[in-house]
Amino acid sequence: MTSRRVFTEELEKLDYEVAQMARLAVEAIEKGVRAFVKMDKDLMNEVEQLDVEIYCWDIRIEKHCLDVIALHAPVASDLRTVSTCLKIITDLNRIGRYALDIAEFTENFHDQTHFKKLVSIPFMGEKVVAMVTQAVESYVHRNAEEAQELYDKDDEVDHLWESILRETLSYMMEDPRKTTLGTYYILVARYLERIADHSVNIGERVAYMVTGKRLKARDWTQICAEPDDQSGK
């Protein structure tokens, strides 16, 4: 078997491993939000276990990437692919941690009940799950256009975050007894918004991997100058 074929197989294995890590991250988000909405400590415990599994995948994939670099000395687009994998697992690890943070608010309820039916937070959770899924699929498919679409979806999540913030603050001002739970709502929405940002990070890195061009955040049409390019052109 040629060295190129061996290297290609290693990249395929990395794709599989990243997809498995992403699957766990998505499951953690879904269960984290459900744990918060239902005040379900059993679900919270499941998210804690998922966080451990996500961390283990992070370590495993990082070692795999470093082994690939050491054994195959990839250059150009091949090196971008491996380095992108390293970047993605960092984002996925952070996503898993945010999901855990959301679930762990369940510990603080102490027989409390939600002061309103939670609709926007579960909806926001569905949005960010779709973003994480699409971000990782753009990596597996080597699809820069698919990654580009994440910008518009991030804007939608940002609007949801702002709406939840405004609505919750109004409840808290009307009734100070709602301050503690209201603070949890705001933080959960903020963590979901950060998960969306990590999805965009993955998309931007995928675009660089595919095109070899670095893109300015929030502006897909602008190409960043390379560090040695002082002209700005």
RAQUI-V319669 format. One line per field, one symbol per residue. ss: DSSP state (h for helix, s for strand, l for the rest). A space follows every 10 residues. Layout:
# RAQUI-V319669
ss = ???
This chain:
# RAQUI-V319669
ss = llhhhhhhhh hhhhhhhhhh hhhhhhhhhh hhhhhhhhll hhhhhhhhhh hhhhhhhhhh hhhhhhhhhh hhlllhhhhh hhhhhhhhhh hhhhhhhhhh hhhhhhhhll lllllllllh hhhhhhhhhh hhhhhhhhhh lllhhhhhlh hhhhhhhhhh hhhhhhhhhh hhhhlhhhhh hhhhhhhhhh hhhhhhhhhh hhhhhhhhhh hlllssllss ssslllllll lll
